[in-house]
Structures are given as C-alpha cells and as structure tokens.
Amino acid sequence: MSIKNKVNIKAAAGIFFLLAVFLILASVAFSHGGKHARGEFTHLQALKKATELYDQLIGQGKLDQSWENALSKVGVIKRQKDDKSEILVSFHRAVSEPQTVYIFFTASGEYSGSNFTGE
C-alpha cells in the first residue's frame, strides 16, 4: 500500500469520525427526552378553555341564545372535592332560570363535565 493510499484512508476515517460526532451531538442538542410536565393548569387557561366550550354549547343549542346576550359575570375557582382538586368556571346571567352554568376541569386541565348545579 502506498503512502498516498494510507493518507486517503486516514483522511476518510477522520471525516467519518467528525461526521459521526456531529450527528451524535446534533441529535442530543435537538432531542426532547421524555414527556415534560405541563405545570399547573392555571385559572387563565381554564377560563380560555371554558369560554371555548361555552361558545360550543350555545352554538350546538345546548344553551339558548340568552346565555350569550345576558351574561353578567364569569367566575373561576379552584376547589377540593373528595381527595381531588378541580377548577370550576361559572357563567352567570341576570335573567331566566337557571342563572348559572358550571364547567369543570381536572387539576391537569382535562374537561370533566358541565351542569347547572355546580355539584
């Protein structure tokens, strides 16, 4: 084997090694690992999500139009029920019965139901 061939083999091996290192470092730099904790579901997030659901209920006819036109107050509270924490968003209107519709979320932000009683 000539010296020229040895140099070419060493150069090719060096380039291959550098390319392998670059690919490994790039995959580490851009990897995300496991699932990240989303953090606590905030009152603002609950209000945004509940408002979207509230609009859907009106659009689907599950709540009549007076809920959209006579809305007087919106509330967001976090409460403990049994051993679970939940966020409750309430929409109040000044006219007609029932006057309040409640939308419930788990502490992690999953929709868990809605009703007129708050229970």
N, CA, C and O atoms as a GROMACS GRO file, in nm:
protein
  476
    1MET      N    1   0.085  -0.115   0.000
    1MET     CA    2   0.000   0.000   0.000
    1MET      C    3   0.090   0.123   0.000
    1MET      O    4   0.188   0.129   0.075
    2SER      N    5   0.057   0.217  -0.083
    2SER     CA    6   0.142   0.336  -0.094
    2SER      C    7   0.106   0.437   0.014
    2SER      O    8   0.002   0.428   0.079
    3ILE      N    9   0.194   0.532   0.031
    3ILE     CA   10   0.173   0.637   0.131
    3ILE      C   11   0.050   0.719   0.096
    3ILE      O   12  -0.023   0.762   0.186
    4LYS      N   13   0.027   0.742  -0.032
    4LYS     CA   14  -0.088   0.820  -0.077
    4LYS      C   15  -0.219   0.752  -0.035
    4LYS      O   16  -0.312   0.819   0.009
    5ASN      N   17  -0.226   0.620  -0.049
    5ASN     CA   18  -0.346   0.545  -0.010
    5ASN      C   19  -0.367   0.551   0.142
    5ASN      O   20  -0.480   0.562   0.188
    6LYS      N   21  -0.257   0.543   0.219
    6LYS     CA   22  -0.267   0.550   0.364
    6LYS      C   23  -0.321   0.686   0.407
    6LYS      O   24  -0.403   0.694   0.499
    7VAL      N   25  -0.277   0.793   0.342
    7VAL     CA   26  -0.323   0.929   0.374
    7VAL      C   27  -0.471   0.941   0.341
    7VAL      O   28  -0.547   0.998   0.419
    8ASN      N   29  -0.514   0.888   0.226
    8ASN     CA   30  -0.655   0.893   0.187
    8ASN      C   31  -0.743   0.817   0.284
    8ASN      O   32  -0.853   0.862   0.316
    9ILE      N   33  -0.696   0.702   0.330
    9ILE     CA   34  -0.772   0.622   0.426
    9ILE      C   35  -0.784   0.696   0.559
    9ILE      O   36  -0.890   0.699   0.620
   10LYS      N   37  -0.672   0.757   0.604
   10LYS     CA   38  -0.675   0.833   0.729
   10LYS      C   39  -0.767   0.954   0.716
   10LYS      O   40  -0.841   0.985   0.809
   11ALA      N   41  -0.764   1.022   0.602
   11ALA     CA   42  -0.850   1.139   0.580
   11ALA      C   43  -0.997   1.096   0.579
   11ALA      O   44  -1.082   1.163   0.638
   12ALA      N   45  -1.027   0.987   0.513
   12ALA     CA   46  -1.165   0.937   0.507
   12ALA      C   47  -1.212   0.895   0.646
   12ALA      O   48  -1.326   0.921   0.683
   13ALA      N   49  -1.126   0.830   0.722
   13ALA     CA   50  -1.161   0.788   0.858
   13ALA      C   51  -1.184   0.911   0.946
   13ALA      O   52  -1.277   0.914   1.026
   14GLY      N   53  -1.101   1.012   0.932
   14GLY     CA   54  -1.117   1.136   1.009
   14GLY      C   55  -1.247   1.207   0.975
   14GLY      O   56  -1.318   1.254   1.064
   15ILE      N   57  -1.277   1.214   0.849
   15ILE     CA   58  -1.403   1.278   0.806
   15ILE      C   59  -1.522   1.198   0.858
   15ILE      O   60  -1.620   1.257   0.904
   16PHE      N   61  -1.515   1.065   0.849
   16PHE     CA   62  -1.623   0.981   0.901
   16PHE      C   63  -1.640   1.002   1.051
   16PHE      O   64  -1.753   1.012   1.099
   17PHE      N   65  -1.529   1.008   1.125
   17PHE     CA   66  -1.534   1.028   1.270
   17PHE      C   67  -1.597   1.164   1.303
   17PHE      O   68  -1.683   1.172   1.391
   18LEU      N   69  -1.555   1.269   1.235
   18LEU     CA   70  -1.612   1.402   1.259
   18LEU      C   71  -1.762   1.407   1.226
   18LEU      O   72  -1.840   1.470   1.297
   19LEU      N   73  -1.801   1.342   1.118
   19LEU     CA   74  -1.941   1.336   1.080
   19LEU      C   75  -2.023   1.262   1.186
   19LEU      O   76  -2.134   1.304   1.220
   20ALA      N   77  -1.970   1.152   1.236
   20ALA     CA   78  -2.039   1.075   1.341
   20ALA      C   79  -2.054   1.158   1.468
   20ALA      O   80  -2.161   1.159   1.529
   21VAL      N   81  -1.949   1.228   1.508
   21VAL     CA   82  -1.955   1.313   1.627
   21VAL      C   83  -2.059   1.424   1.606
   21VAL      O   84  -2.138   1.452   1.696
   22PHE      N   85  -2.059   1.486   1.490
   22PHE     CA   86  -2.155   1.593   1.460
   22PHE      C   87  -2.299   1.541   1.468
   22PHE      O   88  -2.385   1.607   1.527
   23LEU      N   89  -2.325   1.426   1.411
   23LEU     CA   90  -2.460   1.370   1.414
   23LEU      C   91  -2.505   1.336   1.556
   23LEU      O   92  -2.620   1.359   1.593
   24ILE      N   93  -2.414   1.282   1.634
   24ILE     CA   94  -2.447   1.248   1.774
   24ILE      C   95  -2.476   1.374   1.853
   24ILE      O   96  -2.575   1.381   1.927
   25LEU      N   97  -2.390   1.475   1.839
   25LEU     CA   98  -2.411   1.600   1.912
   25LEU      C   99  -2.539   1.670   1.868
   25LEU      O  100  -2.610   1.726   1.951
   26ALA      N  101  -2.568   1.668   1.739
   26ALA     CA  102  -2.691   1.732   1.689
   26ALA      C  103  -2.814   1.661   1.743
   26ALA      O  104  -2.912   1.727   1.779
   27SER      N  105  -2.812   1.529   1.749
   27SER     CA  106  -2.929   1.457   1.800
   27SER      C  107  -2.948   1.482   1.948
   27SER      O  108  -3.062   1.489   1.994
   28VAL      N  109  -2.841   1.496   2.023
   28VAL     CA  110  -2.852   1.527   2.166
   28VAL      C  111  -2.904   1.670   2.184
   28VAL      O  112  -2.989   1.694   2.270
   29ALA      N  113  -2.855   1.762   2.105
   29ALA     CA  114  -2.894   1.902   2.119
   29ALA      C  115  -3.042   1.923   2.085
   29ALA      O  116  -3.107   2.006   2.148
   30PHE      N  117  -3.094   1.851   1.989
   30PHE     CA  118  -3.232   1.872   1.946
   30PHE      C  119  -3.330   1.771   2.001
   30PHE      O  120  -3.449   1.777   1.969
   31SER      N  121  -3.285   1.680   2.084
   31SER     CA  122  -3.377   1.581   2.141
   31SER      C  123  -3.456   1.645   2.254
   31SER      O  124  -3.411   1.742   2.316
   32HIS      N  125  -3.574   1.592   2.281
   32HIS     CA  126  -3.660   1.646   2.384
   32HIS      C  127  -3.673   1.556   2.504
   32HIS      O  128  -3.733   1.596   2.604
   33GLY      N  129  -3.620   1.440   2.498
   33GLY     CA  130  -3.629   1.349   2.612
   33GLY      C  131  -3.771   1.301   2.632
   33GLY      O  132  -3.848   1.293   2.537
   34GLY      N  133  -3.805   1.268   2.756
   34GLY     CA  134  -3.938   1.219   2.789
   34GLY      C  135  -4.039   1.331   2.789
   34GLY      O  136  -4.007   1.446   2.757
   35LYS      N  137  -4.160   1.298   2.826
   35LYS     CA  138  -4.264   1.399   2.833
   35LYS      C  139  -4.233   1.498   2.944
   35LYS      O  140  -4.193   1.460   3.055
   36HIS      N  141  -4.252   1.623   2.912
   36HIS     CA  142  -4.229   1.727   3.010
   36HIS      C  143  -4.356   1.752   3.087
   36HIS      O  144  -4.466   1.743   3.031
   37ALA      N  145  -4.344   1.781   3.213
   37ALA     CA  146  -4.462   1.817   3.292
   37ALA      C  147  -4.514   1.951   3.242
   37ALA      O  148  -4.436   2.045   3.223
   38ARG      N  149  -4.644   1.960   3.221
   38ARG     CA  150  -4.701   2.082   3.169
   38ARG      C  151  -4.712   2.190   3.276
   38ARG      O  152  -4.740   2.305   3.244
   39GLY      N  153  -4.691   2.153   3.397
   39GLY     CA  154  -4.709   2.250   3.503
   39GLY      C  155  -4.854   2.254   3.544
   39GLY      O  156  -4.936   2.175   3.496
   40GLU      N  157  -4.885   2.343   3.632
   40GLU     CA  158  -5.021   2.353   3.684
   40GLU      C  159  -5.112   2.419   3.583
   40GLU      O  160  -5.072   2.513   3.515
   41PHE      N  161  -5.234   2.372   3.574
   41PHE     CA  162  -5.338   2.429   3.489
   41PHE      C  163  -5.384   2.558   3.558
   41PHE      O  164  -5.440   2.552   3.667
   42THR      N  165  -5.362   2.671   3.495
   42THR     CA  166  -5.390   2.799   3.559
   42THR      C  167  -5.535   2.842   3.541
   42THR      O  168  -5.608   2.787   3.458
   43HIS      N  169  -5.575   2.940   3.619
   43HIS     CA  170  -5.711   2.995   3.608
   43HIS      C  171  -5.732   3.058   3.471
   43HIS      O  172  -5.841   3.048   3.414
   44LEU      N  173  -5.631   3.124   3.418
   44LEU     CA  174  -5.642   3.185   3.286
   44LEU      C  175  -5.662   3.080   3.178
   44LEU      O  176  -5.744   3.098   3.087
   45GLN      N  177  -5.588   2.970   3.187
   45GLN     CA  178  -5.605   2.861   3.090
   45GLN      C  179  -5.745   2.801   3.103
   45GLN      O  180  -5.808   2.769   3.003
   46ALA      N  181  -5.792   2.786   3.227
   46ALA     CA  182  -5.926   2.731   3.250
   46ALA      C  183  -6.032   2.823   3.190
   46ALA      O  184  -6.127   2.776   3.127
   47LEU      N  185  -6.016   2.953   3.209
   47LEU     CA  186  -6.112   3.049   3.155
   47LEU      C  187  -6.115   3.043   3.003
   47LEU      O  188  -6.222   3.045   2.943
   48LYS      N  189  -5.999   3.037   2.941
   48LYS     CA  190  -5.992   3.030   2.794
   48LYS      C  191  -6.061   2.903   2.743
   48LYS      O  192  -6.141   2.908   2.650
   49LYS      N  193  -6.028   2.791   2.804
   49LYS     CA  194  -6.084   2.663   2.760
   49LYS      C  195  -6.236   2.658   2.786
   49LYS      O  196  -6.312   2.609   2.702
   50ALA      N  197  -6.278   2.708   2.901
   50ALA     CA  198  -6.421   2.708   2.935
   50ALA      C  199  -6.499   2.800   2.841
   50ALA      O  200  -6.612   2.768   2.803
   51THR      N  201  -6.442   2.912   2.805
   51THR     CA  202  -6.510   3.005   2.713
   51THR      C  203  -6.531   2.940   2.577
   51THR      O  204  -6.636   2.957   2.516
   52GLU      N  205  -6.433   2.865   2.530
   52GLU     CA  206  -6.448   2.793   2.403
   52GLU      C  207  -6.560   2.689   2.414
   52GLU      O  208  -6.642   2.677   2.323
   53LEU      N  209  -6.563   2.614   2.524
   53LEU     CA  210  -6.669   2.514   2.545
   53LEU      C  211  -6.805   2.580   2.559
   53LEU      O  212  -6.904   2.530   2.506
   54TYR      N  213  -6.811   2.692   2.629
   54TYR     CA  214  -6.934   2.768   2.649
   54TYR      C  215  -6.991   2.812   2.513
   54TYR      O  216  -7.110   2.797   2.487
   55ASP      N  217  -6.904   2.865   2.428
   55ASP     CA  218  -6.946   2.905   2.292
   55ASP      C  219  -6.997   2.786   2.213
   55ASP      O  220  -7.094   2.798   2.137
   56GLN      N  221  -6.933   2.670   2.229
   56GLN     CA  222  -6.978   2.549   2.160
   56GLN      C  223  -7.116   2.506   2.209
   56GLN      O  224  -7.201   2.467   2.129
   57LEU      N  225  -7.139   2.515   2.340
   57LEU     CA  226  -7.270   2.477   2.395
   57LEU      C  227  -7.381   2.567   2.339
   57LEU      O  228  -7.491   2.520   2.310
   58ILE      N  229  -7.352   2.695   2.324
   58ILE     CA  230  -7.450   2.788   2.266
   58ILE      C  231  -7.469   2.756   2.118
   58ILE      O  232  -7.582   2.752   2.070
   59GLY      N  233  -7.359   2.735   2.046
   59GLY     CA  234  -7.366   2.705   1.903
   59GLY      C  235  -7.439   2.576   1.873
   59GLY      O  236  -7.504   2.564   1.769
   60GLN      N  237  -7.429   2.477   1.963
   60GLN     CA  238  -7.497   2.348   1.944
   60GLN      C  239  -7.641   2.350   1.993
   60GLN      O  240  -7.713   2.252   1.978
   61GLY      N  241  -7.684   2.462   2.050
   61GLY     CA  242  -7.821   2.473   2.100
   61GLY      C  243  -7.842   2.408   2.237
   61GLY      O  244  -7.956   2.398   2.282
   62LYS      N  245  -7.736   2.365   2.303
   62LYS     CA  246  -7.750   2.308   2.437
   62LYS      C  247  -7.775   2.416   2.541
   62LYS      O  248  -7.832   2.391   2.647
   63LEU      N  249  -7.732   2.537   2.509
   63LEU     CA  250  -7.767   2.656   2.587
   63LEU      C  251  -7.835   2.752   2.490
   63LEU      O  252  -7.787   2.771   2.378
   64ASP      N  253  -7.946   2.814   2.532
   64ASP     CA  254  -8.015   2.906   2.440
   64ASP      C  255  -7.939   3.037   2.426
   64ASP      O  256  -7.845   3.064   2.501
   65GLN      N  257  -7.981   3.118   2.330
   65GLN     CA  258  -7.911   3.242   2.297
   65GLN      C  259  -7.906   3.342   2.412
   65GLN      O  260  -7.818   3.428   2.414
   66SER      N  261  -7.998   3.334   2.508
   66SER     CA  262  -7.996   3.428   2.620
   66SER      C  263  -7.867   3.414   2.702
   66SER      O  264  -7.827   3.509   2.770
   67TRP      N  265  -7.802   3.299   2.695
   67TRP     CA  266  -7.676   3.282   2.766
   67TRP      C  267  -7.567   3.370   2.704
   67TRP      O  268  -7.475   3.413   2.773
   68GLU      N  269  -7.577   3.395   2.575
   68GLU     CA  270  -7.476   3.478   2.510
   68GLU      C  271  -7.506   3.626   2.530
   68GLU      O  272  -7.414   3.706   2.547
   69ASN      N  273  -7.633   3.662   2.526
   69ASN     CA  274  -7.671   3.803   2.531
   69ASN      C  275  -7.688   3.859   2.672
   69ASN      O  276  -7.676   3.980   2.691
   70ALA      N  277  -7.714   3.774   2.770
   70ALA     CA  278  -7.744   3.822   2.906
   70ALA      C  279  -7.637   3.784   3.007
   70ALA      O  280  -7.663   3.786   3.128
   71LEU      N  281  -7.520   3.749   2.961
   71LEU     CA  282  -7.412   3.709   3.053
   71LEU      C  283  -7.372   3.829   3.139
   71LEU      O  284  -7.342   3.936   3.087
   72SER      N  285  -7.371   3.809   3.271
   72SER     CA  286  -7.340   3.920   3.360
   72SER      C  287  -7.210   3.903   3.437
   72SER      O  288  -7.149   4.002   3.478
   73LYS      N  289  -7.165   3.780   3.456
   73LYS     CA  290  -7.046   3.758   3.537
   73LYS      C  291  -6.986   3.621   3.506
   73LYS      O  292  -7.058   3.526   3.474
   74VAL      N  293  -6.854   3.612   3.516
   74VAL     CA  294  -6.782   3.486   3.500
   74VAL      C  295  -6.691   3.469   3.620
   74VAL      O  296  -6.625   3.564   3.662
   75GLY      N  297  -6.688   3.350   3.676
   75GLY     CA  298  -6.602   3.323   3.791
   75GLY      C  299  -6.517   3.200   3.769
   75GLY      O  300  -6.557   3.107   3.698
   76VAL      N  301  -6.399   3.199   3.829
   76VAL     CA  302  -6.308   3.085   3.822
   76VAL      C  303  -6.260   3.057   3.964
   76VAL      O  304  -6.205   3.145   4.029
   77ILE      N  305  -6.281   2.934   4.010
   77ILE     CA  306  -6.232   2.896   4.143
   77ILE      C  307  -6.167   2.759   4.137
   77ILE      O  308  -6.199   2.676   4.051
   78LYS      N  309  -6.075   2.737   4.228
   78LYS     CA  310  -6.013   2.606   4.245
   78LYS      C  311  -6.068   2.550   4.375
   78LYS      O  312  -6.069   2.619   4.477
   79ARG      N  313  -6.113   2.425   4.372
   79ARG     CA  314  -6.168   2.366   4.493
   79ARG      C  315  -6.128   2.221   4.506
   79ARG      O  316  -6.095   2.155   4.407
   80GLN      N  317  -6.133   2.173   4.628
   80GLN     CA  318  -6.107   2.034   4.659
   80GLN      C  319  -6.241   1.962   4.668
   80GLN      O  320  -6.331   2.006   4.740
   81LYS      N  321  -6.254   1.853   4.597
   81LYS     CA  322  -6.373   1.770   4.606
   81LYS      C  323  -6.325   1.629   4.633
   81LYS      O  324  -6.255   1.569   4.552
   82ASP      N  325  -6.365   1.577   4.749
   82ASP     CA  326  -6.313   1.450   4.798
   82ASP      C  327  -6.161   1.466   4.811
   82ASP      O  328  -6.115   1.552   4.886
   83ASP      N  329  -6.083   1.384   4.741
   83ASP     CA  330  -5.938   1.397   4.750
   83ASP      C  331  -5.878   1.454   4.621
   83ASP      O  332  -5.757   1.447   4.600
   84LYS      N  333  -5.965   1.509   4.535
   84LYS     CA  334  -5.919   1.561   4.407
   84LYS      C  335  -5.938   1.712   4.400
   84LYS      O  336  -6.034   1.768   4.453
   85SER      N  337  -5.845   1.775   4.333
   85SER     CA  338  -5.852   1.918   4.310
   85SER      C  339  -5.915   1.941   4.172
   85SER      O  340  -5.885   1.869   4.077
   86GLU      N  341  -6.002   2.041   4.162
   86GLU     CA  342  -6.063   2.072   4.034
   86GLU      C  343  -6.076   2.222   4.018
   86GLU      O  344  -6.075   2.297   4.116
   87ILE      N  345  -6.088   2.265   3.894
   87ILE     CA  346  -6.111   2.406   3.865
   87ILE      C  347  -6.251   2.418   3.807
   87ILE      O  348  -6.290   2.344   3.716
   88LEU      N  349  -6.325   2.511   3.862
   88LEU     CA  350  -6.466   2.532   3.827
   88LEU      C  351  -6.479   2.671   3.765
   88LEU      O  352  -6.441   2.770   3.827
   89VAL      N  353  -6.534   2.677   3.645
   89VAL     CA  354  -6.560   2.805   3.579
   89VAL      C  355  -6.711   2.821   3.572
   89VAL      O  356  -6.781   2.732   3.523
   90SER      N  357  -6.761   2.935   3.622
   90SER     CA  358  -6.906   2.958   3.623
   90SER      C  359  -6.940   3.078   3.537
   90SER      O  360  -6.872   3.180   3.540
   91PHE      N  361  -7.048   3.063   3.460
   91PHE     CA  362  -7.101   3.169   3.376
   91PHE      C  363  -7.239   3.206   3.431
   91PHE      O  364  -7.328   3.121   3.436
   92HIS      N  365  -7.256   3.331   3.472
   92HIS     CA  366  -7.381   3.377   3.534
   92HIS      C  367  -7.454   3.473   3.440
   92HIS      O  368  -7.392   3.554   3.370
   93ARG      N  369  -7.585   3.462   3.439
   93ARG     CA  370  -7.667   3.557   3.365
   93ARG      C  371  -7.771   3.615   3.460
   93ARG      O  372  -7.807   3.552   3.560
   94ALA      N  373  -7.817   3.735   3.430
   94ALA     CA  374  -7.908   3.806   3.521
   94ALA      C  375  -8.054   3.768   3.500
   94ALA      O  376  -8.137   3.793   3.587
   95VAL      N  377  -8.086   3.708   3.388
   95VAL     CA  378  -8.226   3.676   3.357
   95VAL      C  379  -8.246   3.527   3.343
   95VAL      O  380  -8.152   3.452   3.316
   96SER      N  381  -8.369   3.484   3.361
   96SER     CA  382  -8.412   3.346   3.339
   96SER      C  383  -8.347   3.247   3.436
   96SER      O  384  -8.248   3.277   3.504
   97GLU      N  385  -8.405   3.130   3.438
   97GLU     CA  386  -8.353   3.019   3.519
   97GLU      C  387  -8.311   2.908   3.426
   97GLU      O  388  -8.375   2.890   3.322
   98PRO      N  389  -8.210   2.836   3.454
   98PRO     CA  390  -8.113   2.855   3.560
   98PRO      C  391  -8.024   2.976   3.530
   98PRO      O  392  -8.005   3.012   3.414
   99GLN      N  393  -7.972   3.036   3.633
   99GLN     CA  394  -7.892   3.156   3.614
   99GLN      C  395  -7.744   3.128   3.598
   99GLN      O  396  -7.669   3.217   3.556
  100THR      N  397  -7.698   3.007   3.629
  100THR     CA  398  -7.555   2.977   3.623
  100THR      C  399  -7.530   2.843   3.557
  100THR      O  400  -7.600   2.745   3.583
  101VAL      N  401  -7.430   2.839   3.471
  101VAL     CA  402  -7.382   2.713   3.413
  101VAL      C  403  -7.236   2.698   3.458
  101VAL      O  404  -7.159   2.794   3.457
  102TYR      N  405  -7.200   2.576   3.498
  102TYR     CA  406  -7.068   2.547   3.551
  102TYR      C  407  -6.995   2.452   3.456
  102TYR      O  408  -7.054   2.357   3.404
  103ILE      N  409  -6.867   2.478   3.436
  103ILE     CA  410  -6.782   2.391   3.354
  103ILE      C  411  -6.665   2.349   3.443
  103ILE      O  412  -6.599   2.432   3.504
  104PHE      N  413  -6.640   2.218   3.448
  104PHE     CA  414  -6.541   2.160   3.539
  104PHE      C  415  -6.419   2.108   3.463
  104PHE      O  416  -6.430   2.055   3.353
  105PHE      N  417  -6.301   2.127   3.525
  105PHE     CA  418  -6.175   2.075   3.473
  105PHE      C  419  -6.099   2.007   3.585
  105PHE      O  420  -6.108   2.047   3.701
  106THR      N  421  -6.025   1.904   3.550
  106THR     CA  422  -5.936   1.842   3.648
  106THR      C  423  -5.819   1.938   3.673
  106THR      O  424  -5.802   2.036   3.602
  107ALA      N  425  -5.739   1.908   3.774
  107ALA     CA  426  -5.624   1.993   3.805
  107ALA      C  427  -5.523   1.996   3.691
  107ALA      O  428  -5.445   2.091   3.679
  108SER      N  429  -5.524   1.893   3.606
  108SER     CA  430  -5.432   1.889   3.492
  108SER      C  431  -5.491   1.953   3.366
  108SER      O  432  -5.424   1.959   3.263
  109GLY      N  433  -5.617   2.000   3.374
  109GLY     CA  434  -5.675   2.073   3.261
  109GLY      C  435  -5.768   1.994   3.172
  109GLY      O  436  -5.808   2.043   3.067
  110GLU      N  437  -5.803   1.874   3.211
  110GLU     CA  438  -5.894   1.793   3.131
  110GLU      C  439  -6.039   1.831   3.164
  110GLU      O  440  -6.074   1.848   3.281
  111TYR      N  441  -6.122   1.846   3.061
  111TYR     CA  442  -6.263   1.874   3.081
  111TYR      C  443  -6.328   1.756   3.151
  111TYR      O  444  -6.310   1.641   3.109
  112SER      N  445  -6.403   1.782   3.258
  112SER     CA  446  -6.464   1.672   3.329
  112SER      C  447  -6.617   1.683   3.341
  112SER      O  448  -6.681   1.598   3.402
  113GLY      N  449  -6.676   1.787   3.281
  113GLY     CA  450  -6.821   1.795   3.279
  113GLY      C  451  -6.872   1.937   3.293
  113GLY      O  452  -6.796   2.032   3.315
  114SER      N  453  -7.003   1.950   3.278
  114SER     CA  454  -7.069   2.079   3.297
  114SER      C  455  -7.211   2.053   3.343
  114SER      O  456  -7.271   1.950   3.310
  115ASN      N  457  -7.266   2.148   3.419
  115ASN     CA  458  -7.404   2.137   3.466
  115ASN      C  459  -7.453   2.271   3.518
  115ASN      O  460  -7.381   2.371   3.513
  116PHE      N  461  -7.577   2.273   3.569
  116PHE     CA  462  -7.637   2.395   3.623
  116PHE      C  463  -7.632   2.402   3.776
  116PHE      O  464  -7.674   2.501   3.834
  117THR      N  465  -7.582   2.296   3.840
  117THR     CA  466  -7.586   2.292   3.986
  117THR      C  467  -7.454   2.326   4.052
  117THR      O  468  -7.452   2.371   4.166
  118GLY      N  469  -7.345   2.304   3.982
  118GLY     CA  470  -7.212   2.326   4.041
  118GLY      C  471  -7.164   2.211   4.124
  118GLY      O  472  -7.058   2.219   4.187
  119GLU      N  473  -7.238   2.103   4.126
  119GLU     CA  474  -7.200   1.983   4.204
  119GLU      C  475  -7.142   1.876   4.116
  119GLU      O  476  -7.105   1.770   4.165
   0.00000   0.00000   0.00000
